[in-house]
Amino acid sequence: MKQTNKVEETLLSSAHVQLDKHICMKQLLLSSLIALVGIVAIVLMMVMDDSDSTLSMALLTIGIILLLFALYRFFTKSHETVYKPTGSVVRTGSLYMDTVELQNLQQMIKKNDFPVSSRISFKEGGNGRLDYMASKDGRFVAIQLFQFVPYTYEPVSDKLYYTDDGAVAIARCISI
C-alpha cells in the first residue's frame, strides 16, 4: 500500500499580495566584488612563473573559495522581500515555545487582543513553533502557529496577517 503525504503550504513558503521580491543591489555588488577578488587571485596564480610553489597553490585555493562563496551569496542573499505599501524590508524566522506559551498565544489570537503587559517567552526549542514575517518598520506582521506531533510540526492556526496598529501590537507582544 502506497502512502502519500500532503505537503501543506506554510507561511514562510507562501506569497502575499502586499509582499514583493526585489533584487538587493548592495548584496549583488558585494557578491560581484568577492567574485572579482577570486578571479584576480586565480589570474595572479596563472601569471606566476613557478606554478608548483606554495604561494600559487594558496592563490588558486583562495580564488576558488572566493568564487564559490560569491556564487552562494548571489543565489541566497541577492533577493529581499519588501512590504509594498511602505517599501520596508521583511524579515522572516521561527521562534519556539512551550505548550503553555503556545496556548496563551492561541488565546490572544482568538480574542485578537495583544496586551502590552503580556509578552511571550521563547526558547531554543519547544513543542510550539511560531513562524513569522515582519517588516522592519513594524507596519506588517504575518504569523502562523505550529505544534509538535511525533516527527513534525503540524499547523494549529491559519496564516494570519496584521497591518498597521494590529501589526505593531503583535510585534510588541512577541518581541520581533
Summary of the structure (lengths in Angstrom):
residues: 176
radius of gyration: 22.9
end to end distance: 45.3
largest distance: 74.5
contacts: 489
relative contact order: 0.15
helix: 42%
strand: 27%
